[in-house]
Amino acid sequence: VQLVESGGGLVQSGGSLRLSCRASGFTFRHFAMRWYRRAPGKEREWVATVMPDGDSTYYVDSVKGRFTISRDNAKNTVYLQMSTLKPEDTAVYYCNDPSSNSWGQGTQVTVSS
């Protein structure tokens, strides 16, 4: 299993970013996918989950209404659209395949105030 994240960067408070995670090595369309994040000095935190069909999604309370997880099974890719970003969203964001407990290398998101 390989997971490769991209799309991180530096953005001002209130801005938006879209993260992507390209998956390979397993039958992507059969499995739920998750995003996590690790802020400086904090434990890794679950952010969002999307089910295999893409219709069911789940979010941590702190991002509800601001982040949207989605997937394109034809492209083996899961996305995290982040809007109205806040400085407390600053973290390394990781893609996760829970079926194999595989992780990507992470992508840094920094939100300046």
C-alpha positions as CSV (number, residue, x, y, z in Angstrom):
1,V,0.0,0.0,0.0
2,Q,1.2,3.5,-0.9
3,L,-0.4,6.7,0.1
4,V,1.0,10.0,-1.2
5,E,-0.4,13.3,0.0
6,S,-0.1,16.7,-1.7
7,G,-1.6,20.1,-1.6
8,G,-0.3,21.5,1.7
9,G,1.2,25.0,2.1
10,L,1.0,28.3,3.8
11,V,-2.3,30.2,3.8
12,Q,-3.7,33.1,5.7
13,S,-6.5,32.7,8.2
14,G,-9.8,32.5,6.4
15,G,-8.2,30.9,3.3
16,S,-8.7,27.6,1.7
17,L,-6.6,24.6,0.6
18,R,-7.4,21.3,-1.0
19,L,-5.3,18.2,0.0
20,S,-5.1,15.2,-2.1
21,C,-4.0,11.6,-1.3
22,R,-3.2,9.3,-4.2
23,A,-3.5,5.6,-3.2
24,S,-2.1,2.5,-4.8
25,G,-1.5,-1.2,-3.9
26,F,-5.0,-2.1,-2.8
27,T,-8.5,-2.0,-4.1
28,F,-9.2,1.6,-3.2
29,R,-12.9,1.6,-4.0
30,H,-13.7,-1.1,-1.5
31,F,-12.4,0.7,1.6
32,A,-13.1,3.7,3.8
33,M,-10.4,6.4,3.9
34,R,-9.4,8.8,6.7
35,W,-7.6,12.1,7.2
36,Y,-5.7,12.7,10.4
37,R,-3.5,15.6,11.5
38,R,-0.8,16.2,14.1
39,A,-0.3,19.8,15.4
40,P,3.0,20.9,16.9
41,G,3.3,19.4,20.4
42,K,0.0,17.5,20.2
43,E,-1.2,14.0,19.6
44,R,-2.3,12.8,16.2
45,E,-6.0,13.6,15.8
46,W,-8.6,12.0,13.5
47,V,-10.1,14.7,11.2
48,A,-12.5,13.0,8.7
49,T,-13.6,9.7,7.2
50,V,-15.3,8.9,3.9
51,M,-16.9,5.5,3.2
52,P,-16.2,3.5,0.1
53,D,-19.1,4.9,-1.9
54,G,-18.3,8.5,-1.0
55,D,-21.8,9.1,0.2
56,S,-21.2,8.8,4.0
57,T,-18.7,11.2,5.6
58,Y,-17.8,11.9,9.2
59,Y,-15.9,14.8,10.8
60,V,-14.4,15.8,14.1
61,D,-16.5,18.6,15.6
62,S,-13.8,21.3,15.2
63,V,-13.9,21.1,11.4
64,K,-17.6,20.4,10.7
65,G,-18.9,23.0,8.3
66,R,-15.4,24.0,7.2
67,F,-13.8,20.8,5.8
68,T,-15.2,18.4,3.2
69,I,-13.8,14.9,2.6
70,S,-14.5,13.3,-0.8
71,R,-13.1,10.7,-3.1
72,D,-12.7,9.8,-6.7
73,N,-12.6,6.0,-7.0
74,A,-11.7,6.2,-10.7
75,K,-8.5,8.1,-9.7
76,N,-7.8,6.2,-6.4
77,T,-7.7,9.6,-4.7
78,V,-9.2,11.0,-1.6
79,Y,-9.5,14.8,-1.0
80,L,-9.8,17.1,1.9
81,Q,-11.2,20.5,1.0
82,M,-10.4,22.9,3.8
83,S,-12.1,26.3,4.0
84,T,-12.3,29.1,6.5
85,L,-8.9,27.9,7.8
86,K,-7.8,29.0,11.3
87,P,-4.3,29.1,12.9
88,E,-5.3,26.1,15.0
89,D,-5.6,24.0,11.8
90,T,-1.9,24.3,11.5
91,A,-0.6,20.7,11.4
92,V,0.9,17.9,9.3
93,Y,-2.0,16.2,7.6
94,Y,-1.9,12.5,6.9
95,C,-4.0,10.2,4.8
96,N,-4.8,6.8,6.3
97,D,-6.1,3.4,5.0
98,P,-7.6,1.9,8.1
99,S,-7.9,-1.6,6.5
100,S,-4.1,-2.0,6.4
101,N,-3.2,0.8,8.9
102,S,-1.1,2.4,6.2
103,W,-0.1,6.1,6.3
104,G,1.2,8.6,3.9
105,Q,4.3,10.8,4.5
106,G,2.1,13.8,5.5
107,T,1.7,17.3,4.0
108,Q,2.3,20.4,6.1
109,V,-0.5,23.0,6.4
110,T,0.4,26.3,8.0
111,V,-2.3,28.9,8.7
112,S,-1.0,32.4,9.5
113,S,-3.1,34.8,11.6
